């Protein structure tokens, strides 16, 4: 399983030996357990392209292929939802930064084949010099106008839009110790200015 992930990441060109049928099943189970079915299939594709003799059973290959294609379709829909959400927020005068899952997808070897989750979006007006409390009020005002009152946590509120689970973050995270939290929020303020923009077309 580890070697298969190394193949997916481009750190290996093949497996150390040909797995037995029961080992392929164990690899499949581990991919499922760690929600890496799409990444596992991507590694199998790389093995096949290298022309090696490591070929999993055909039934397993087709099963992982169908899961991988389903994940790809789901992620394509999710990216479209994110682009739509970003446009809505930009029209309201807010900048966005996609966090966690989809925000990290570009770091995956097969980002469109990773397991999708909800949308976590960090939202703020580009004036990051405003205090976090002020930025939170801006975002809450928008959320209440669009989706009504929702539970509010220190760092986010729910923003269900057209059946999509969206967590609207005022800040990506926090620390309980006030002095450490102040430093973390300053770091996030600087990170906001350096956030990366990805062309979704």
Secondary structure, DSSP 8 states (H G I E B T S, - for coil): -HHHHHHHHTS-SS-SS---HHHHHHHHHHHHHTT-HHHHHHHHHHHHHTT-S----HHHHHHHHHHHHHHHHHHHHHHHHHHHHHHHHHHTT-EEEEEHHHHHGGGSTTGGGS----EEEEEE-S-TTS-HHHHHHHHHHHHHHHH----B-SSEEE--BTTB-EEEESSS---SSHHHHHHHHHHHHHHHHT-------
